Amino acid sequence: MIELVHLQKKYPNVTPLKDVNTVINDGDVISVIGPSGTGKSTLIRCINMLEHPTGGQILFNGVDITDPKYDLTQARRRMGMVFQSFNLFGHLTVIENLMMAPMDILKKSKQEAYENGVALLKRVGLAGREYQYPDQLSGGQKQRVAIARTLAMDPEVILLDEPTSALDPTMVGEVQAVIRDLSQTGKTMMIVTHEMQFARAISNRVFYMDQGGIYEDGTPEQVFDHPQKELTRRFIQRLKVMEIEIDGWEYDFLSAGSEINQYCFHNDIAPRMKYCIHTTFEELVQQILMPVLPDPKIKFTMEYSEAEKRIVVTVLYNGLAFDPKNSENDLSYAMIKGLASDLQYSAAAEDGFTNRFQCTIEEE
């Protein structure tokens, strides 16, 4: 139904979409997830041509809608958009909001537009609200009116841009229930959302966006339970990651200690765990590895899981195969072993390094 070919969107200071290539099939319900600023909203706004791409093509049923000669009203009749901020006309009643576009664009009669609008309000749980104005409604009710207004055009594709993000938490459920019902109708949908459980429940595909494009595309089970790529795994597991890269003998270890302190402070890491991180860093990197590496290249990575209250420390380093437990510095290794669990070493190429050591620090 929709094919994105080398889609790009550039702004003066940032390029949220660098090279997006995918096919959206008829009937797909796709949740678009990822960190803030990774182009999620930009992607669906480009698909609807509310944002004009700076490169690439969008093929809708085989027709390139990015072609300057293409009449965009043809695509927009078949694509509905639901925004974060509702975008209802405050001077019109609820039913008038629903009737306007079908009458103006689809040339429906006033009676037909009214009857269809009333039926749609009933469908979204707002029967009897026809003659109220938007400012008489709650946020959740406004968003349900906005969804009904989109449905009034009977679109083939529905795009929803964080439809619950502007709502009070008590109102999120009522809007999600309407979208969940809508996802069962067979319409093609794309939903930008930060609600992971909701995304998992309604989608047949999930796009995780990062690094200027669709970083990972898969079923909800794959993306949420078995992510194939590292950044997806970190996002799904809500890991707070920090990396320290040591590139030689002149590295400023005092600065590294300050970075660890800041990392622990911002993530509210318990004092004991903070002590364990510092000690592991000092004993492993400074006391064991630095003395035996002729030209030290070390990456020290911490992944803190707030849910599990644990930190996985991964240390990559260069040089010949060297297991820290075979170090002559028995005291330093014993200190690490006393503070961390699941100590693992492997001599395998990874990210340009030749050695890998990992351990886990848990909150008592």
C-alpha positions in Angstrom: 0.0 0.0 0.0 2.7 2.5 1.0 6.4 2.2 0.1 9.1 4.5 1.4 12.1 4.7 -0.8 15.3 6.4 0.5 13.1 8.9 2.4 14.9 11.9 3.9 13.9 14.9 5.9 16.5 17.6 6.7 16.2 20.7 8.8 18.9 23.4 9.1 20.4 21.9 12.3 19.2 18.3 12.3 18.4 15.4 10.0 15.7 13.2 11.7 15.2 11.0 8.6 18.4 10.0 6.8 17.4 7.1 4.7 14.1 5.3 5.4 13.1 2.3 3.3 10.1 0.2 4.1 6.8 -1.2 2.8 3.6 -0.8 4.8 1.1 -3.4 3.8 -2.6 -3.1 3.5 -4.1 -3.9 7.0 -0.8 -3.4 8.9 -1.2 -1.9 12.4 2.3 -0.5 13.1 3.4 1.1 16.4 6.3 3.5 16.0 8.5 3.7 19.1 11.9 5.1 20.1 13.6 7.8 22.1 12.5 11.5 21.7 14.0 13.2 18.7 14.5 10.2 16.5 12.0 11.3 13.8 8.9 9.3 14.8 6.4 12.2 14.3 8.4 13.5 11.4 8.0 10.1 9.7 4.2 10.0 9.8 3.9 13.7 9.0 6.0 13.1 5.9 3.8 10.1 4.9 0.8 12.5 5.0 2.9 15.2 3.3 2.3 17.6 6.2 6.1 17.8 6.1 7.6 17.7 2.7 10.5 15.3 2.4 13.8 16.6 1.2 14.7 13.4 -0.6 13.3 10.0 -1.6 9.9 8.9 -2.6 6.6 7.9 -1.0 4.6 5.6 -3.1 0.9 5.3 -2.2 -0.8 2.5 -4.1 2.1 2.8 -6.6 1.8 6.5 -7.1 4.6 8.9 -6.1 2.9 11.4 -3.9 6.1 13.4 -3.5 5.9 14.3 -7.2 5.3 18.1 -7.4 2.7 17.5 -10.0 0.7 15.2 -7.8 -2.6 16.5 -6.3 -2.1 16.0 -2.6 -5.8 16.3 -1.8 -6.2 12.9 -3.5 -3.9 11.3 -0.9 -5.2 13.2 2.0 -8.8 12.1 1.3 -7.5 8.5 1.9 -5.2 9.2 4.8 -6.6 10.4 8.2 -4.4 12.1 10.8 -5.0 12.2 14.6 -2.8 14.8 16.4 -1.6 15.1 20.0 -3.5 18.4 20.5 -6.8 17.3 19.0 -7.0 20.3 16.5 -10.8 20.6 16.9 -12.5 23.8 15.7 -13.5 25.5 19.0 -16.3 27.6 17.4 -18.1 24.5 16.0 -20.1 22.0 17.9 -18.9 18.4 18.1 -21.2 17.3 15.3 -20.2 20.2 13.1 -16.6 19.3 13.5 -17.4 15.8 12.1 -19.7 17.1 9.3 -17.5 19.8 7.8 -14.9 17.7 5.9 -17.3 15.1 4.5 -19.5 17.9 3.2 -16.7 20.1 1.8 -14.4 17.4 0.4 -16.5 14.3 -0.2 -19.6 16.4 -1.2 -21.9 14.4 1.1 -25.3 15.9 1.9 -25.9 17.6 5.2 -28.2 14.8 6.3 -25.8 12.0 5.3 -22.9 13.8 7.0 -25.0 14.3 10.2 -26.2 10.7 10.4 -22.7 9.3 9.8 -21.4 11.7 12.5 -24.0 10.6 15.0 -23.1 7.0 14.4 -19.4 7.6 14.8 -19.9 9.5 18.1 -21.8 6.5 19.3 -19.0 4.3 18.2 -16.4 6.2 20.3 -18.7 6.4 23.3 -19.9 10.0 22.9 -23.5 9.6 22.0 -25.5 12.6 23.1 -22.6 15.0 22.9 -23.4 16.2 19.3 -24.3 19.8 20.3 -21.6 20.4 22.9 -18.5 22.6 22.1 -15.0 21.3 22.5 -14.3 23.4 25.5 -17.1 21.6 27.3 -15.3 18.2 26.9 -12.5 16.6 28.8 -9.2 15.9 27.1 -10.0 12.3 26.5 -13.4 13.2 25.1 -11.8 15.7 22.7 -9.4 13.1 21.4 -12.2 10.6 20.8 -14.0 13.3 18.8 -10.8 13.9 16.9 -10.7 10.1 16.1 -14.4 10.2 15.0 -13.7 13.2 12.8 -10.9 11.2 11.1 -13.2 8.2 10.6 -15.9 10.5 9.1 -13.7 10.6 5.9 -13.5 6.8 5.8 -9.8 6.8 5.2 -7.8 3.8 4.0 -4.9 4.8 6.3 -5.0 6.3 9.8 -2.0 8.0 11.2 -1.9 8.8 15.0 0.8 11.1 16.4 1.1 10.3 20.1 -2.7 10.4 20.6 -2.5 10.0 24.4 0.5 12.1 25.2 -1.4 15.3 26.0 -4.0 13.6 28.2 -4.3 13.3 31.9 -3.3 9.7 32.9 -6.8 9.0 34.0 -8.1 9.7 30.5 -5.5 7.6 28.6 -7.4 4.3 28.9 -10.6 5.6 27.3 -8.7 6.8 24.1 -6.7 3.6 24.0 -9.9 1.5 24.1 -11.2 3.3 21.0 -7.9 2.9 19.2 -7.8 -0.8 20.2 -11.3 -1.3 18.7 -10.2 0.5 15.6 -7.2 -1.7 15.2 -9.5 -4.7 14.7 -11.3 -3.2 11.7 -8.7 -4.1 9.1 -7.7 -0.5 8.4 -4.0 0.3 7.9 -2.7 2.2 10.9 0.5 3.8 12.2 0.7 5.0 15.8 3.5 6.9 17.3 3.4 6.1 21.0 5.5 5.9 24.2 3.0 3.4 25.7 4.9 0.1 25.3 2.3 -2.3 26.6 -0.4 -0.6 24.4 1.9 -0.9 21.3 2.5 -4.5 22.0 -1.2 -5.2 22.4 -2.6 -3.6 19.2 0.2 -4.0 16.6 1.2 -6.6 14.2 4.5 -4.7 13.5 6.7 -2.4 15.5 9.1 0.2 14.1 11.9 1.1 16.5 13.4 4.4 15.3 16.9 5.6 15.9 20.0 6.8 14.0 18.0 8.6 11.4 15.6 5.8 10.3 13.8 2.5 11.1 16.5 0.9 13.2 14.5 -2.3 13.8 11.3 -3.6 12.3 9.6 -6.7 13.6 6.7 -8.3 15.3 5.8 -7.2 18.8 7.2 -10.4 20.2 10.5 -10.0 18.4 11.0 -6.3 19.2 9.9 -6.5 22.8 11.1 -9.9 23.8 13.9 -10.7 21.5 15.3 -7.5 20.0 18.0 -8.1 17.4 19.9 -4.9 17.7 21.7 -3.3 20.6 20.0 0.1 20.8 16.6 -1.6 20.6 17.5 -3.8 23.5 18.6 -0.8 25.6 15.4 1.1 24.9 13.0 -1.8 25.5 14.7 -2.8 28.7 14.9 0.9 29.8 18.7 0.6 30.3 20.6 3.7 31.4 23.9 3.4 29.6 27.3 5.1 30.0 30.5 4.4 28.2 34.0 5.4 29.1 36.7 5.1 26.4 40.3 5.0 27.4 42.7 5.6 24.5 46.1 5.6 26.0 48.4 6.1 29.0 47.5 9.8 29.2 43.9 9.2 29.9 42.4 11.4 32.7 41.2 8.9 35.3 40.0 11.6 37.7 37.6 12.8 35.0 36.3 9.2 34.7 35.6 9.1 38.4 33.6 12.3 38.1 31.6 10.9 35.1 30.7 7.8 37.1 29.6 10.0 40.0 27.3 12.0 37.7 25.9 8.9 36.1 25.0 7.4 39.5 23.5 10.7 40.7 21.3 11.2 37.6 20.0 7.6 37.8 19.6 7.5 41.6 21.9 4.6 42.0 22.3 3.3 45.5 25.6 4.3 47.3 26.7 0.7 47.6 26.3 0.1 43.9 28.2 3.3 43.2 31.1 2.1 45.4 31.1 -1.2 43.5 31.3 0.6 40.2 34.2 2.8 41.2 36.0 -0.2 42.7 35.5 -2.4 39.7 36.6 0.3 37.4 39.7 1.1 39.4 40.8 -2.5 40.1 40.0 -3.9 36.7 41.0 -1.1 34.4 43.7 0.7 36.4 45.3 -2.1 38.4 44.8 -5.2 36.1 44.5 -4.1 32.5 46.6 -0.9 32.2 49.8 -2.6 33.4 49.7 -5.4 30.8 48.4 -3.6 27.7 51.3 -2.2 25.6 49.0 0.4 24.0 45.8 0.6 26.1 42.5 0.8 24.2 39.6 0.1 26.6 35.9 0.6 26.5 34.1 0.4 29.9 30.3 0.3 29.6 27.7 0.4 32.3 24.1 -0.6 31.7 21.8 0.1 34.7 18.4 -1.5 34.8 16.1 0.5 37.1 13.5 -2.2 37.1 15.9 -5.0 38.2 18.2 -2.7 40.3 21.4 -4.1 38.7 24.2 -2.9 36.5 25.9 -5.0 33.9 29.5 -3.9 33.4 31.1 -4.8 30.0 34.8 -4.1 29.4 36.3 -4.4 25.9 40.0 -4.1 25.4 42.7 -4.7 22.8 45.9 -6.8 22.8 46.5 -10.6 23.0 44.0 -12.9 24.7 44.1 -12.0 28.4 41.6 -13.2 31.1 41.7 -10.9 34.1 41.4 -13.9 36.5 44.9 -15.0 35.3 46.4 -11.7 36.3 49.3 -11.6 38.8 47.3 -9.1 40.7 45.3 -11.6 42.7 44.1 -9.0 45.2 42.4 -6.8 42.6 40.6 -9.7 41.0 39.5 -11.0 44.4 38.0 -7.5 45.2 36.1 -7.6 41.9 34.9 -11.1 42.6 33.7 -10.0 46.0 31.7 -7.1 44.7 30.3 -8.5 41.4 28.7 -11.7 40.2 28.6 -13.7 36.9 32.1 -12.9 35.9 32.7 -13.9 32.3 35.6 -13.5 29.9 35.9 -14.3 26.2 38.6 -13.7 23.6 36.5 -12.7 20.5 36.5 -9.8 18.2 33.8 -7.3 19.1 33.5 -3.6 18.1 37.1 -3.5 17.1 38.4 -5.0 20.3 39.8 -8.5 20.9 38.9 -9.2 24.6 35.6 -9.0 26.5 35.0 -9.1 30.2 31.6 -8.8 31.8 30.2 -8.8 35.4 27.0 -7.9 37.2 26.6 -5.6 40.2 23.3 -5.9 42.1 21.6 -3.9 44.8 21.5 -5.8 48.1 
